[in-house]
């Protein structure tokens, strides 16, 4: 199985190299890893001790941030190395204030894993959620370096729990401790004889909760909303917009904010063209022009999480593609959320659907019905608001649990 895994890694590298010819993200992935070990050698001091935290992309970073920040404050003698798999995570967080070194993760080959650990020699390693790179895990185990997974979530259909998963299960057994999001994940690990596991929830709740207590203010958005109800469409993809945009005319007294997942000029211009004269783009708005259109298009990165404070309700994109984006940010403000059908990988979505705090839809008609219900029925709206608030309150505190267990390795 190890041979097949390494064959897969090399085949993946080949595909990325081919894709880099015509795909910008793949090109950044390749370029970002050129001369990576020279950069590590120049940035890493042998006189310092490092804690290495790895995140796949931006979403996982948000889960790792509370832990990194707490470690930096409680154990300032350690340096933080933060690595990313994805260019989208690296590009946005390459100047992250709580990390001493931010870099790409070299691809998971045996040689890369060996070279990286020879340079870094980390005190401990933290992988966020489920970045299972088995050559790195093997090399870390060989050097007896403690490895922790935080905010992990496991499902019965993963290969770890299949009849052919013995090799992968054995790799998991080298992990020092798992901090998982739910009891189901804990039970699945225990069934395969992994008992070094704690169910403590998702660390991202700690991060979004802190942000929600003292959010930045956006005067232009306040002027745009005025006294109207406001629907924010967050992290939208074209598939989401196909069912959302036709409904804008059906709610003429409601304002809309569209914050697409990608904000490059071509994408923004396409949305403006599709919605005709109903829109204004955030970067071009001023106090005189902001309150006239019905739709405000956000073409800036990094502000959406705090714009949710102004929403009446929120539609989150991604549910008609690979999976919904972050719903924790809006529910932390107590905002009812609607999204598409692909939400199974997200514990909070499954929990809140059962409690009728958030809503999954498959068609434009179902979306219309959900919006109408929440806007027109105050009892239903307040019920959803309270469920979201209660859920967040019940799920903060994972970071503290994790830090308490990490202390014995960091003193």
DOTOR-972416 format. One record per residue (C-alpha): x, y, z. Coordinates in nm, 4 decimals. Layout:
BEGIN
@x: X; y: Y; z: Z .
...
//
This chain:
BEGIN
@x: 0.0000; y: 0.0000; z: 0.0000 .
@x: 0.2901; y: 0.2357; z: 0.0725 .
@x: 0.4138; y: 0.1836; z: -0.2837 .
@x: 0.0691; y: 0.2707; z: -0.4240 .
@x: 0.0467; y: 0.5792; z: -0.2032 .
@x: 0.3804; y: 0.7103; z: -0.3280 .
@x: 0.2788; y: 0.6307; z: -0.6842 .
@x: -0.0351; y: 0.8368; z: -0.6284 .
@x: 0.1678; y: 1.1302; z: -0.4909 .
@x: 0.3950; y: 1.1305; z: -0.7955 .
@x: 0.0978; y: 1.1036; z: -1.0319 .
@x: -0.0673; y: 1.3964; z: -0.8517 .
@x: 0.2493; y: 1.6041; z: -0.8949 .
@x: 0.2484; y: 1.5223; z: -1.2641 .
@x: -0.1142; y: 1.6346; z: -1.2982 .
@x: -0.0425; y: 1.9613; z: -1.1137 .
@x: 0.2503; y: 2.0339; z: -1.3430 .
@x: 0.0361; y: 1.9724; z: -1.6503 .
@x: -0.2494; y: 2.1812; z: -1.5097 .
@x: -0.0127; y: 2.4684; z: -1.4288 .
@x: 0.0178; y: 2.5405; z: -1.8006 .
@x: -0.3406; y: 2.6694; z: -1.8165 .
@x: -0.4605; y: 2.6982; z: -1.4537 .
@x: -0.3502; y: 2.9975; z: -1.2456 .
@x: -0.3992; y: 2.8264; z: -0.9090 .
@x: -0.1985; y: 2.5209; z: -1.0161 .
@x: 0.0760; y: 2.7493; z: -1.1475 .
@x: 0.0950; y: 2.9265; z: -0.8111 .
@x: 0.1094; y: 2.5852; z: -0.6404 .
@x: 0.4152; y: 2.4906; z: -0.8477 .
@x: 0.5930; y: 2.8263; z: -0.8326 .
@x: 0.5349; y: 2.8586; z: -0.4582 .
@x: 0.7287; y: 2.5360; z: -0.3963 .
@x: 1.0320; y: 2.6221; z: -0.6049 .
@x: 1.3471; y: 2.6588; z: -0.3933 .
@x: 1.1325; y: 2.5807; z: -0.0883 .
@x: 1.4107; y: 2.4160; z: 0.1100 .
@x: 1.6490; y: 2.7030; z: 0.0456 .
@x: 1.3852; y: 2.9354; z: 0.1888 .
@x: 1.3354; y: 2.7107; z: 0.4902 .
@x: 1.7099; y: 2.7014; z: 0.5518 .
@x: 1.7342; y: 3.0803; z: 0.5338 .
@x: 1.4357; y: 3.1441; z: 0.7608 .
@x: 1.4714; y: 2.8694; z: 1.0219 .
@x: 1.7291; y: 2.9306; z: 1.2950 .
@x: 1.8884; y: 2.6271; z: 1.4598 .
@x: 1.8955; y: 2.8253; z: 1.7842 .
@x: 1.5148; y: 2.8387; z: 1.8045 .
@x: 1.2526; y: 2.5755; z: 1.8836 .
@x: 0.9606; y: 2.5572; z: 1.6442 .
@x: 0.6009; y: 2.4504; z: 1.6649 .
@x: 0.4847; y: 2.3531; z: 1.3204 .
@x: 0.1160; y: 2.4072; z: 1.2325 .
@x: -0.0138; y: 2.2913; z: 0.8957 .
@x: -0.3408; y: 2.3970; z: 0.7288 .
@x: -0.4805; y: 2.2939; z: 0.3926 .
@x: -0.6220; y: 2.6363; z: 0.3119 .
@x: -0.7991; y: 2.9383; z: 0.4555 .
@x: -1.0865; y: 2.7524; z: 0.6212 .
@x: -0.8509; y: 2.5279; z: 0.8140 .
@x: -0.6402; y: 2.8294; z: 0.9050 .
@x: -0.9418; y: 2.9823; z: 1.0788 .
@x: -0.9595; y: 2.6648; z: 1.2885 .
@x: -0.5900; y: 2.6785; z: 1.3667 .
@x: -0.5735; y: 3.0495; z: 1.4427 .
@x: -0.7078; y: 3.0349; z: 1.8025 .
@x: -0.4525; y: 2.7663; z: 1.8894 .
@x: -0.1613; y: 2.9487; z: 1.7252 .
@x: -0.2522; y: 3.2759; z: 1.8938 .
@x: -0.2848; y: 3.1107; z: 2.2352 .
@x: 0.0453; y: 2.9246; z: 2.2000 .
@x: 0.2210; y: 3.2439; z: 2.0996 .
@x: 0.0894; y: 3.4226; z: 2.4068 .
@x: 0.1342; y: 3.1434; z: 2.6605 .
@x: 0.4626; y: 2.9997; z: 2.5287 .
@x: 0.6489; y: 3.2918; z: 2.3669 .
@x: 0.9820; y: 3.1064; z: 2.3682 .
@x: 0.8638; y: 2.8940; z: 2.0747 .
@x: 0.8643; y: 3.0087; z: 1.7141 .
@x: 0.5664; y: 2.9254; z: 1.4927 .
@x: 0.6040; y: 2.7727; z: 1.1479 .
@x: 0.2770; y: 2.7863; z: 0.9534 .
@x: 0.2467; y: 2.5910; z: 0.6281 .
@x: -0.0288; y: 2.5780; z: 0.3675 .
@x: -0.1141; y: 2.3284; z: 0.0980 .
@x: -0.3261; y: 2.5686; z: -0.1076 .
@x: -0.2179; y: 2.8963; z: -0.2708 .
@x: -0.5453; y: 3.0585; z: -0.1594 .
@x: -0.4519; y: 3.0080; z: 0.2056 .
@x: -0.0892; y: 3.1079; z: 0.1634 .
@x: -0.1556; y: 3.4208; z: -0.0436 .
@x: -0.3986; y: 3.5661; z: 0.2082 .
@x: -0.2081; y: 3.4704; z: 0.5252 .
@x: 0.1573; y: 3.4925; z: 0.4205 .
@x: 0.2020; y: 3.7950; z: 0.6498 .
@x: 0.0146; y: 3.6422; z: 0.9453 .
@x: 0.1236; y: 3.8252; z: 1.2603 .
@x: 0.1341; y: 3.5262; z: 1.4971 .
@x: 0.3603; y: 3.3109; z: 1.2772 .
@x: 0.7351; y: 3.3571; z: 1.2505 .
@x: 0.7588; y: 3.1693; z: 0.9209 .
@x: 0.4790; y: 3.1137; z: 0.6686 .
@x: 0.5450; y: 2.8819; z: 0.3758 .
@x: 0.3992; y: 2.6227; z: 0.1420 .
@x: 0.4119; y: 2.2570; z: 0.2429 .
@x: 0.6516; y: 2.0672; z: 0.0159 .
@x: 0.4791; y: 1.7799; z: -0.1584 .
@x: 0.4522; y: 1.4618; z: 0.0465 .
@x: 0.7427; y: 1.2564; z: -0.0859 .
@x: 0.9792; y: 1.0550; z: 0.1320 .
@x: 1.2726; y: 1.2797; z: 0.0453 .
@x: 1.0819; y: 1.6015; z: 0.1096 .
@x: 0.9624; y: 1.4817; z: 0.4489 .
@x: 1.3158; y: 1.3864; z: 0.5502 .
@x: 1.4704; y: 1.7138; z: 0.4293 .
@x: 1.2054; y: 1.9289; z: 0.5943 .
@x: 1.2407; y: 1.7684; z: 0.9367 .
@x: 1.6188; y: 1.7891; z: 0.9168 .
@x: 1.5840; y: 2.1669; z: 0.8826 .
@x: 1.2938; y: 2.2394; z: 1.1184 .
@x: 1.3286; y: 1.9812; z: 1.3981 .
@x: 0.9887; y: 2.0843; z: 1.5434 .
@x: 0.9011; y: 2.0475; z: 1.9105 .
@x: 0.5478; y: 1.9413; z: 1.8198 .
@x: 0.3395; y: 1.9352; z: 1.5009 .
@x: -0.0264; y: 2.0296; z: 1.4675 .
@x: -0.2296; y: 1.9306; z: 1.1617 .
@x: -0.5650; y: 2.1042; z: 1.1269 .
@x: -0.8752; y: 1.9007; z: 1.0452 .
@x: -0.7720; y: 1.6187; z: 0.8086 .
@x: -0.4496; y: 1.6838; z: 0.6208 .
@x: -0.3213; y: 1.3265; z: 0.6210 .
@x: 0.0195; y: 1.3283; z: 0.4523 .
@x: 0.1543; y: 0.9846; z: 0.5273 .
@x: 0.5217; y: 1.0283; z: 0.4413 .
@x: 0.5383; y: 1.3238; z: 0.6780 .
@x: 0.3579; y: 1.1261; z: 0.9446 .
@x: 0.5986; y: 0.8339; z: 0.9041 .
@x: 0.9034; y: 1.0584; z: 0.9329 .
@x: 0.7609; y: 1.2422; z: 1.2332 .
@x: 0.6962; y: 0.9104; z: 1.4058 .
@x: 1.0501; y: 0.7943; z: 1.3274 .
@x: 1.1891; y: 1.1017; z: 1.5041 .
@x: 0.9448; y: 1.0638; z: 1.7979 .
@x: 0.7977; y: 1.4098; z: 1.7394 .
@x: 0.4512; y: 1.4520; z: 1.8968 .
@x: 0.1786; y: 1.5028; z: 1.6356 .
@x: -0.1697; y: 1.6382; z: 1.7056 .
@x: -0.4774; y: 1.6702; z: 1.4874 .
@x: -0.7269; y: 1.9420; z: 1.5850 .
@x: -1.0866; y: 2.0022; z: 1.4750 .
@x: -1.0808; y: 1.6694; z: 1.2930 .
@x: -1.3975; y: 1.5040; z: 1.1793 .
@x: -1.4362; y: 1.1428; z: 1.0675 .
@x: -1.7157; y: 0.9745; z: 0.8748 .
@x: -1.7933; y: 0.6017; z: 0.8268 .
@x: -1.7390; y: 0.6208; z: 0.4489 .
@x: -1.3746; y: 0.7300; z: 0.4793 .
@x: -1.1098; y: 0.4822; z: 0.3673 .
@x: -0.9790; y: 0.4443; z: 0.7247 .
@x: -1.2883; y: 0.2422; z: 0.8080 .
@x: -1.3068; y: 0.0250; z: 0.4940 .
@x: -1.1882; y: -0.3345; z: 0.4633 .
@x: -0.8889; y: -0.2149; z: 0.2581 .
@x: -0.7933; y: 0.0571; z: 0.5078 .
@x: -0.5510; y: -0.1311; z: 0.7357 .
@x: -0.2420; y: 0.0503; z: 0.6075 .
@x: -0.4079; y: 0.3894; z: 0.6619 .
@x: -0.5364; y: 0.2883; z: 1.0055 .
@x: -0.1852; y: 0.1950; z: 1.1109 .
@x: -0.0641; y: 0.5399; z: 1.0092 .
@x: -0.3345; y: 0.6990; z: 1.2271 .
@x: -0.2125; y: 0.4980; z: 1.5238 .
@x: 0.1155; y: 0.6926; z: 1.5181 .
@x: -0.0679; y: 1.0185; z: 1.6021 .
@x: -0.0131; y: 1.1428; z: 1.9575 .
@x: -0.3665; y: 1.2734; z: 2.0051 .
@x: -0.6787; y: 1.3588; z: 1.8076 .
@x: -0.9054; y: 1.6480; z: 1.9054 .
@x: -1.2240; y: 1.5794; z: 1.7114 .
@x: -1.5386; y: 1.7803; z: 1.6480 .
@x: -1.8006; y: 1.5275; z: 1.7546 .
@x: -1.8736; y: 1.2060; z: 1.9391 .
@x: -1.9285; y: 1.0105; z: 1.6179 .
@x: -1.5687; y: 1.0807; z: 1.5149 .
@x: -1.4452; y: 0.9687; z: 1.8550 .
@x: -1.6464; y: 0.6470; z: 1.8394 .
@x: -1.5172; y: 0.5666; z: 1.4897 .
@x: -1.1576; y: 0.6025; z: 1.6050 .
@x: -1.2176; y: 0.3938; z: 1.9160 .
@x: -1.3631; y: 0.1157; z: 1.6980 .
@x: -1.0306; y: 0.0892; z: 1.5165 .
@x: -0.8446; y: 0.0836; z: 1.8501 .
@x: -0.7409; y: 0.4482; z: 1.8603 .
@x: -0.8231; y: 0.5770; z: 2.2066 .
@x: -0.5988; y: 0.8837; z: 2.2262 .
@x: -0.8884; y: 1.1048; z: 2.1235 .
@x: -1.0857; y: 1.3903; z: 2.2787 .
@x: -1.4197; y: 1.5189; z: 2.1508 .
@x: -1.4161; y: 1.8942; z: 2.2092 .
@x: -1.5812; y: 2.0624; z: 1.9105 .
@x: -1.4541; y: 2.2952; z: 1.6420 .
@x: -1.1934; y: 2.5578; z: 1.7341 .
@x: -1.3289; y: 2.7926; z: 1.4681 .
@x: -1.6250; y: 2.8690; z: 1.6922 .
@x: -1.3838; y: 3.0297; z: 1.9373 .
@x: -1.2403; y: 3.2481; z: 1.6623 .
@x: -1.5675; y: 3.3662; z: 1.5091 .
@x: -1.7229; y: 3.4212; z: 1.8505 .
@x: -1.4390; y: 3.6525; z: 1.9543 .
@x: -1.4709; y: 3.8477; z: 1.6282 .
@x: -1.8463; y: 3.8809; z: 1.6690 .
@x: -1.8118; y: 4.0441; z: 2.0114 .
@x: -1.6425; y: 4.3536; z: 1.8730 .
@x: -1.6849; y: 4.3658; z: 1.4939 .
@x: -1.5606; y: 4.6471; z: 1.2751 .
@x: -1.8208; y: 4.8916; z: 1.1518 .
@x: -1.8865; y: 4.9617; z: 0.7841 .
@x: -2.0640; y: 5.2956; z: 0.7409 .
@x: -2.1228; y: 5.2454; z: 0.3677 .
@x: -2.2959; y: 4.9129; z: 0.4339 .
@x: -2.5045; y: 5.0706; z: 0.7097 .
@x: -2.6133; y: 5.3428; z: 0.4643 .
@x: -2.6868; y: 5.0828; z: 0.1970 .
@x: -2.9082; y: 4.8817; z: 0.4288 .
@x: -3.0894; y: 5.1766; z: 0.5843 .
@x: -3.4107; y: 5.0490; z: 0.7398 .
@x: -3.4557; y: 4.7679; z: 0.4883 .
@x: -3.4208; y: 4.3986; z: 0.5505 .
@x: -3.0929; y: 4.2646; z: 0.4133 .
@x: -3.0057; y: 3.9265; z: 0.2638 .
@x: -2.6343; y: 3.8524; z: 0.2314 .
@x: -2.5302; y: 3.5958; z: -0.0263 .
@x: -2.1893; y: 3.4848; z: 0.0975 .
@x: -1.9180; y: 3.2949; z: -0.0930 .
@x: -2.1449; y: 3.2389; z: -0.3905 .
@x: -2.0660; y: 3.0365; z: -0.7004 .
@x: -2.2442; y: 3.0614; z: -1.0380 .
@x: -2.4599; y: 2.7595; z: -0.9459 .
@x: -2.5872; y: 2.9450; z: -0.6377 .
@x: -2.6491; y: 3.2637; z: -0.8307 .
@x: -2.8615; y: 3.0811; z: -1.0860 .
@x: -3.1281; y: 3.0265; z: -0.8202 .
@x: -3.0683; y: 3.3372; z: -0.6073 .
@x: -3.0600; y: 3.6134; z: -0.8693 .
@x: -3.4077; y: 3.5466; z: -1.0167 .
@x: -3.5560; y: 3.5987; z: -0.6688 .
@x: -3.4174; y: 3.9488; z: -0.6202 .
@x: -3.7055; y: 4.1043; z: -0.8146 .
@x: -3.9544; y: 3.9113; z: -0.6013 .
@x: -3.8351; y: 4.0931; z: -0.2891 .
@x: -3.8172; y: 4.4566; z: -0.4085 .
@x: -3.8209; y: 4.6003; z: -0.0564 .
@x: -3.5277; y: 4.3839; z: 0.0533 .
@x: -3.1639; y: 4.4777; z: -0.0028 .
@x: -2.9083; y: 4.2174; z: -0.1161 .
@x: -2.5338; y: 4.1922; z: -0.0695 .
@x: -2.3589; y: 3.9544; z: -0.3079 .
@x: -2.0127; y: 3.8427; z: -0.1953 .
@x: -1.8834; y: 3.5940; z: -0.4554 .
@x: -1.6255; y: 3.3321; z: -0.3618 .
@x: -1.3924; y: 3.4742; z: -0.6263 .
@x: -1.3579; y: 3.8512; z: -0.6557 .
@x: -1.1334; y: 3.9001; z: -0.9586 .
@x: -1.2537; y: 4.1733; z: -1.1996 .
@x: -1.3875; y: 3.9360; z: -1.4648 .
@x: -1.6076; y: 3.7601; z: -1.2089 .
@x: -1.7373; y: 4.0876; z: -1.0635 .
@x: -1.8085; y: 4.2313; z: -1.4077 .
@x: -2.0039; y: 3.9209; z: -1.5035 .
@x: -2.2269; y: 3.9579; z: -1.1964 .
@x: -2.2815; y: 4.3288; z: -1.2658 .
@x: -2.3790; y: 4.2519; z: -1.6243 .
@x: -2.6176; y: 3.9758; z: -1.5198 .
@x: -2.7989; y: 4.1972; z: -1.2675 .
@x: -2.8047; y: 4.4916; z: -1.5056 .
@x: -2.8638; y: 4.8304; z: -1.3362 .
@x: -2.9639; y: 4.6999; z: -0.9944 .
@x: -2.6120; y: 4.6965; z: -0.8535 .
@x: -2.3258; y: 4.8958; z: -0.7118 .
@x: -1.9739; y: 4.7615; z: -0.6499 .
@x: -1.8348; y: 4.8184; z: -0.3010 .
@x: -1.4974; y: 4.9559; z: -0.4105 .
@x: -1.6697; y: 5.2143; z: -0.6322 .
@x: -1.9403; y: 5.3197; z: -0.3845 .
@x: -1.9572; y: 5.6457; z: -0.1921 .
@x: -2.1995; y: 5.8032; z: 0.0530 .
@x: -2.4066; y: 5.9581; z: -0.2263 .
@x: -2.4421; y: 5.6515; z: -0.4461 .
@x: -2.4534; y: 5.3654; z: -0.1956 .
@x: -2.8201; y: 5.3693; z: -0.0951 .
@x: -2.9844; y: 5.3847; z: -0.4385 .
@x: -2.9333; y: 5.0308; z: -0.5799 .
@x: -3.0970; y: 4.7175; z: -0.4425 .
@x: -2.7790; y: 4.5067; z: -0.4713 .
@x: -2.4305; y: 4.5719; z: -0.3342 .
@x: -2.1502; y: 4.3560; z: -0.4751 .
@x: -1.8505; y: 4.2984; z: -0.2493 .
@x: -1.5229; y: 4.2944; z: -0.4433 .
@x: -1.2931; y: 4.2937; z: -0.1386 .
@x: -1.1402; y: 4.0005; z: 0.0503 .
@x: -1.1467; y: 3.9673; z: 0.4284 .
@x: -1.4552; y: 4.1662; z: 0.5280 .
@x: -1.7423; y: 3.9230; z: 0.4651 .
@x: -1.7221; y: 3.7607; z: 0.8092 .
@x: -1.7955; y: 4.0938; z: 0.9749 .
@x: -2.0585; y: 4.2076; z: 0.7248 .
@x: -2.2890; y: 3.9337; z: 0.8531 .
@x: -2.3674; y: 4.1542; z: 1.1535 .
@x: -2.5935; y: 4.3613; z: 0.9231 .
@x: -2.7831; y: 4.0687; z: 0.7694 .
@x: -3.1439; y: 3.9789; z: 0.8291 .
@x: -3.0683; y: 3.6346; z: 0.6919 .
@x: -2.7859; y: 3.4746; z: 0.4947 .
@x: -2.7504; y: 3.2454; z: 0.1961 .
@x: -2.4170; y: 3.0583; z: 0.1966 .
@x: -2.2760; y: 2.9325; z: -0.1321 .
@x: -2.1002; y: 2.6121; z: -0.2305 .
@x: -2.3890; y: 2.3766; z: -0.1620 .
@x: -2.4393; y: 2.3028; z: -0.5312 .
@x: -2.0697; y: 2.2291; z: -0.5791 .
@x: -1.8105; y: 2.0593; z: -0.3592 .
@x: -1.9797; y: 2.1641; z: -0.0347 .
@x: -2.1024; y: 2.4659; z: 0.1572 .
@x: -1.8703; y: 2.7351; z: 0.2829 .
@x: -1.8440; y: 2.8546; z: 0.6414 .
@x: -2.1791; y: 2.8976; z: 0.8178 .
@x: -2.0195; y: 2.9557; z: 1.1582 .
@x: -1.9565; y: 3.3222; z: 1.0866 .
@x: -2.3221; y: 3.4168; z: 1.0236 .
@x: -2.4727; y: 3.1954; z: 1.2940 .
@x: -2.2373; y: 3.3520; z: 1.5496 .
@x: -2.4300; y: 3.6741; z: 1.4895 .
@x: -2.7539; y: 3.4799; z: 1.5316 .
@x: -2.8429; y: 3.4960; z: 1.1634 .
@x: -3.0623; y: 3.2284; z: 1.0032 .
@x: -2.8780; y: 3.0598; z: 0.7146 .
@x: -2.9939; y: 2.8954; z: 0.3925 .
@x: -2.7714; y: 2.6819; z: 0.1692 .
@x: -2.7697; y: 2.4142; z: -0.0998 .
@x: -2.7897; y: 2.0344; z: -0.0637 .
@x: -2.4222; y: 1.9459; z: -0.0142 .
@x: -2.3632; y: 2.0042; z: 0.3543 .
@x: -2.3007; y: 1.6524; z: 0.4924 .
@x: -1.9354; y: 1.7131; z: 0.5810 .
@x: -2.0201; y: 1.9961; z: 0.8190 .
@x: -2.1273; y: 1.8988; z: 1.1679 .
@x: -2.2815; y: 2.2360; z: 1.2534 .
@x: -2.4977; y: 2.2274; z: 0.9399 .
@x: -2.6301; y: 1.8797; z: 1.0193 .
@x: -2.6997; y: 1.9709; z: 1.3812 .
@x: -2.8755; y: 2.2982; z: 1.3041 .
@x: -3.0911; y: 2.1526; z: 1.0265 .
@x: -3.2283; y: 1.9049; z: 1.2809 .
@x: -3.3012; y: 2.1918; z: 1.5188 .
@x: -3.4536; y: 2.4050; z: 1.2368 .
@x: -3.2048; y: 2.6844; z: 1.2904 .
@x: -3.0736; y: 2.6690; z: 0.9323 .
@x: -3.2273; y: 2.5460; z: 0.6078 .
@x: -3.1065; y: 2.3389; z: 0.3119 .
@x: -3.2736; y: 2.3843; z: -0.0278 .
@x: -3.2459; y: 2.2164; z: -0.3673 .
@x: -3.4542; y: 2.4398; z: -0.5930 .
@x: -3.5376; y: 2.8046; z: -0.6551 .
@x: -3.8908; y: 2.7379; z: -0.5313 .
@x: -3.7637; y: 2.5979; z: -0.2009 .
@x: -3.5338; y: 2.8979; z: -0.1615 .
@x: -3.8244; y: 3.1351; z: -0.2244 .
@x: -4.0317; y: 2.9551; z: 0.0363 .
@x: -3.7529; y: 2.9641; z: 0.2972 .
@x: -3.6830; y: 3.3346; z: 0.2437 .
@x: -4.0531; y: 3.4225; z: 0.2554 .
@x: -4.0998; y: 3.2268; z: 0.5769 .
@x: -3.8091; y: 3.3938; z: 0.7564 .
@x: -3.8879; y: 3.7440; z: 0.6347 .
@x: -4.2629; y: 3.7353; z: 0.6906 .
@x: -4.3062; y: 3.5133; z: 0.9987 .
@x: -4.1474; y: 3.6826; z: 1.2986 .
@x: -4.1973; y: 3.3817; z: 1.5246 .
@x: -4.0167; y: 3.1483; z: 1.2842 .
@x: -3.7420; y: 3.4052; z: 1.2398 .
@x: -3.6824; y: 3.4548; z: 1.6127 .
@x: -3.6920; y: 3.0787; z: 1.6674 .
@x: -3.4114; y: 3.0340; z: 1.4136 .
@x: -3.2127; y: 3.3241; z: 1.5599 .
@x: -3.2257; y: 3.1817; z: 1.9103 .
@x: -3.1300; y: 2.8308; z: 1.8002 .
@x: -2.8218; y: 2.9658; z: 1.6204 .
@x: -2.7150; y: 3.1726; z: 1.9215 .
@x: -2.7644; y: 2.8837; z: 2.1625 .
@x: -2.5688; y: 2.6496; z: 1.9368 .
@x: -2.2695; y: 2.8811; z: 1.9238 .
@x: -2.2732; y: 2.9327; z: 2.2996 .
@x: -2.2726; y: 2.5552; z: 2.3500 .
@x: -1.9801; y: 2.5001; z: 2.1142 .
@x: -1.7187; y: 2.7528; z: 2.2193 .
@x: -1.4252; y: 2.6417; z: 2.4330 .
@x: -1.2474; y: 2.3799; z: 2.2189 .
@x: -0.9276; y: 2.5856; z: 2.2075 .
@x: -0.8977; y: 2.5899; z: 2.5856 .
@x: -0.9358; y: 2.2109; z: 2.6064 .
@x: -0.6680; y: 2.1583; z: 2.3423 .
@x: -0.4235; y: 2.4049; z: 2.5002 .
@x: -0.4597; y: 2.2393; z: 2.8385 .
@x: -0.3483; y: 1.9055; z: 2.6923 .
@x: -0.0682; y: 2.0562; z: 2.4837 .
@x: 0.0890; y: 2.2197; z: 2.7886 .
@x: 0.2653; y: 1.9031; z: 2.9012 .
@x: 0.4558; y: 1.8982; z: 2.5687 .
@x: 0.5461; y: 2.2680; z: 2.5714 .
@x: 0.6940; y: 2.3277; z: 2.9144 .
//
